[in-house]
Amino acid sequence: EQMDRYSFSEWLKLQNVPPRVEKEVFIAMSKALNFIDPDEISSTVILTALNRFLQEKNGSKMAFLDGSPTERLCQPLVDYITERGGEVRLNAPVKEFLLDEDGKVRGFLMRGLDGQPDEVLTADLYVSAMPVDPLKVMLPEPWRQLDYFKQLDGLEGVPVINLHLWFDRKLTDIDHLLFSRSPLLSVYADMSNTCKAYASPDRSMLELVLAPAKDWISKSDSEIVEATLAELEQLFPQHFSGDDRAKLLKYHVVKTPRSVYKATPGRQQHRPSQTTPISNFFLTGDYTMQRYLASMEGAVLSGKLTAQAIANSNRPSVTNTQPIGVGS
């Protein structure tokens, strides 16, 4: 945690590490971990990742979903919940946190869509799994005065862009996640090799992360794809030179203006615990305090810590929610 005072570039200089090492190794690692360069990222992030890689038996393993995240990640979670009597509601945005006089949550005001009235959802306990940026917008005014919630002002999401590119031929046979030293690209993989759902012996389907993305997030999809193809010419010159150049068959660009929290130096002190000062309200998300930092793994671990905090509390167990119709 003491290393959170330094960017990783500063830490490397303190250790007298040659700049060449930063360029050859740690630019790629920094962008893979938080979508920013070593001169911005907290040294805590990279040192923690290196520690996990070196000390944990499976710390260096890479894994891919064997299909669409909606089908292979989200749907099994939904099935698990519904099979045990729970409910997952889509298209049900929270409009407001309603409070009792003592500041506890009285209910969530849910916005009615397609002409339906708003409704109040009540429960014994409430958990927010929103990213930190929308959570800050949703906070009730009385909570904003509490030091616990004030610390969130020091956190914000980092922009990132994902690209899905389909080509008319095979660009590589490598079955692994690849790290790029490109100033534009972060990590990428040929999903036709790594993922059964996209498997093809004849055509590549690349998934790439463009980072840092702050200068690209407002650009058009065509501009982003054009710049990405220029980078691929450097990575696969044999397929993008001469008369028989690889052809892009289709593409999909996904922009996330605020993704995981931006892990610059000094952010650790702003990360909250999962237990809030509000006795019936908990937080979960990668930005809350847990050892895997800004990542999917961190988000999962935070959920486990939130569940543990609830289980260890003396509060009543959660019962079925009771929607109450109100005027819109």
N, C-alpha and C positions, 0 to 999 in steps of 0.2 A: 504493500500500500504506500510506502514511502516513495516508491518510484513514480507514483502518480504526479509528482511535481514536475517531471521531465517529459518532453516529447521523446520518441525513440531515437530520433536523430541526435538530440542532446545527450541521451544516455550513451549512445555509441561513441560520441566524441569524448565523453568522460572516461570511457574504457580504452581510448586510443585505437578504436577499430577503424581501419582504413575506409574512406568513402566508397571504394570499389565494392566492398562487402555489402554496404547498404544498397547500392545500385543493383548488384547481381542477385541478392537474396531477399532483402527485407522490404523492398518496394512491393514486390509481389505478395509477400506475406501480410504486409500492412493493409493493402487493398483488399485482400481476401478476408481479413478479419473485421474490418470496419469501413471499407470503401473509401478510405482516405490514405494519404501518403505518410511516410515515416516522420516528416517534419511537423505533422499535425497530431498523429495518434499518441496517446499516453503510453509510456514505456511499460506500464502495468499490464496492458493488454497483450503485447507481444511476449513479455517475459512469462506471463501466466500461461499462454498457449505453449511456449517452449517447454515449460515445466510439465504440462500435461503430456505433451508428446514424448518426453524423455522418461517420465516416471510411471505412467500408466501403461499397462500391458497392451491395451488396444488403442492407445492414445493417438496413433498415427493412421488409423484406419479411416478410409473414406467410404461413404455409403450413398446410394441413390435410391429414390423411390422407383418402383418398377411400373410407373405409369403416371397419370395425371394426379397432381396433389389433391385436387377435389375428390377424386375417386379413391385414392390409395392412402391419403393422410386424413382428410376431414371426414369422409363418410364412415370409416370404421369408428371414429370417435362419436359421431352422431348415433350410430347403431348401438354402441355400448351404453350410451346414456338412455336412449329410448327403450331399450330392452329391459332396463331396470326401473322403468316408470318415470323417467325424466322427460323433458320436452326441450327441443331446440327450435327456437323461433327465428325465422329469417324475415327480412324486410320489416323489422320491428325496432326502429331507431328510438333511442332514449332521448327525450326532449329536455328533461330536467330531473335533478335529484331533489325530491321533496323532503323537508326536514321537520322534525318535531321541535318544540320550543327548547329542548335541551341540546339541540344540534345533532341528534341521532337521525338516521335515515328513517323516514316514515314510509317511503315508497319511491318507485321510479315512475315518472310520468312518461308514458310511451306515446309517441306521435302516431296518430291514425293516418293511414295512407288510403288513396283512392276513395276519398269521401267518407271514410270511416272515422268515428269519433276517437279522440284520445282516450287512453285508459290508464289507470294507476295499477301498477304491479307491486304487490306487497309480499314480504318474506320475513323470516326470522333474521337472516343474515344476507349481506350484499357483498359481491366481489366485483371489482372492476378489472377487466382484462384488456382494456383499451390501451393503445400506445400512449406514451406520455404527452404528446402534443394535444390530441383531442381531449384527454383527461383534464389538462390544465384549463381548457376552454369550458369544460362542463362543471368545474368546481363551484359549489355554491359560495356566495360572497362571505358568509361567516367563516367558512373553512379557510379561505384565502388568508386570513389573519393569523393562522396557526403556523408556527415555525416548521412543523412537519411538512406541510403543504407548500410553504414558501421555498423550501429547498428544491422543489421541482422546477423552479424558474431557471436553475442552472443546467437543465437538461433539454435537449431538442433532438429531433430525428435528423438523420443524414440522408440526403437524396441518393437514389440509386436507380439504374436503368438495366433491365434484363432484355435480352434479345433472343429470339428463336429464329433460326435461319435454316431453310431447307435447300439443299443443292442437288444438282443433277448427277452427281458422281460422289465417290468416296474420297474424302480429303485425308483421312487418317484411319488407322486400324487400332489406335491406342485406346485401351479400355481403362481409363482413369481420369480423374479430375486434373486439369492442367493449369499451371500458374504462369501468368504472363508478366514480363517486365515492360510491356507496352505502356506508354504514358496514358493510353486510353482504356485498355482492357484490363480486367482483373483476373478472374478465373473463367475457364470455359471447359466444355466437355463435348465430345461427339456422342450424342445420346443414342445414335444407331449402334454404338458399341457397348455403352454402359447400361442401357435400359431396355428390357425385353419389349416393352410396349412400342418402342420406336425402332426396334431391331431391323436392320436392312444390310444385306451384303453389298449392295450396289450404290446406295445414296446416303450421304451424311445429313444429319440434322444436328446442328450446333446450338447449344445454349451457352450464352456468354453474359458476363456481368460487365457493364461499362462503369468505370469508377476511376477517379472521383467524377461525380456526375453534376456538380453544381453549375458548371458552365454549359451543360447540355440539356438539362431538364426542361428548358423552355423551347428547345429547338424542335423542328418537325421530325416525324419518324423517318422521312426520306433522307434528311440530312444526317441523322444518327446512323442509319444503315449504310449510307455512302462512306462515312468516316470509318465505320467498322470494317467494311470490305477493303478499304485501303490498308488497315492494320493486318487483315488476313493475308493480303498480298505479301507482307513481310514474313508471316508465319508459314505460309504454304506457297512459296514462289513457283513451285513446279506446277501448281494448278491454276495460277492466276497470271501467267505470262504466256507469250506466244499467241498463236492463232486459235489453239484449242483451250480456251479459258473456261473454268468452271462457271456454270450459270446458276444464279439465285432463282429458285422456282417460286418461293413465297417467303414472307417474313412476318413476324409479330413482335411489336415493341411494347414492353410493359414499363411504365414510369411510376416510380414511387417517390413523391416529393419528400416525404418524411418516413423513413424506415426505422431501423434500430437506432438507439440513441448514439449521438456522435461522441465517441470516447476520446476527447481531447484531454490534456493534462488538467487535473483538478476536478474531474467529474465524479470521482468516487465519493467525495463528501456530500454530493447532492443526491445520491441514490438512496431511496427510502427502504425501510424494512417493509415486510408484507403486512404487518400489524399497524394500523393507523390509530390516532387518538380517538377516533369515532368507534365506539364499542361494537357496533354491528356492521362495520364497513371495512373491507380488506382490499388490498391491492395485489395484483399479480402481473407479471410481465418481465421481459429481459432487463428493463431499466431498474427494477427493484434489486436489492442487494442479494447477490448470489455469486458463486465463484466462476461461472462460465460466461460472465460479462454479456456483451451485446450479441446474442446469437439465438438460433432456434433451440439449441441445447439449454441455453440460459433461460429461455422462456418456459421450457418444460420443467426445469428444476425449480423455477420460481413458483410454478403451479403446485408442485409437490410441497414446497415450503409453506405456501398459503394454506393448503389442506391440512398440513401438520399444525399450523398455528390455530386453525379453527378447531381441530380435534383436541388440542391441548388446552383450549380455553374452557371456561365454565359456562359458556353460553349454550342455550338450547339448540338441539339439532335442527337442521332445516326441514321444514314441512312443505307440502305442496303450496305453490304460489296461488294467490287469489286475485285475478284481474277484476277491477271495478270500473265500469264504464263511466266516463265523465264527458261533459260537453267539450267540443273542440273549439 
